[in-house]
Amino acid sequence: MQAQVLNYLLTIPKGKVVTYGQIAEAIGCPGGARAVGNALHKNPDGNRYPCYKVVNSKGELSGRFAFGGITVQQEKLEADGIKVINSCVDLAKYQFHP
């Protein structure tokens, strides 16, 4: 499952985010949002696999972002052109729909 999650991250274009549940659905594991989160927490290479592009179903950033915390996640999203307000992104504007 981890390989599927990591490979899905490679499909997310710059300036877009996805949710944990969205990844779970896409890889054929509906209801597996928590398992996706666990797989992301074990990401072996944050530069190759952009887990910072994953937010919860409300658009909230992860307080447990594996590569430096919420501040680093926000900085990376903003560098991609995503506006973050109060640790949250506007899913209507930034969510990736393949």
PyMOL commands that set and color helices and strands:
alter all, ss='L'
color gray80, all
select helices_A, chain A and resi 2-9+20-26+33-41+51-53+70-79+91-94
alter helices_A, ss='H'
color red, helices_A
select strands_A, chain A and resi 18-19+54-55
alter strands_A, ss='S'
color yellow, strands_A
deselect
rebuild
show_as cartoon
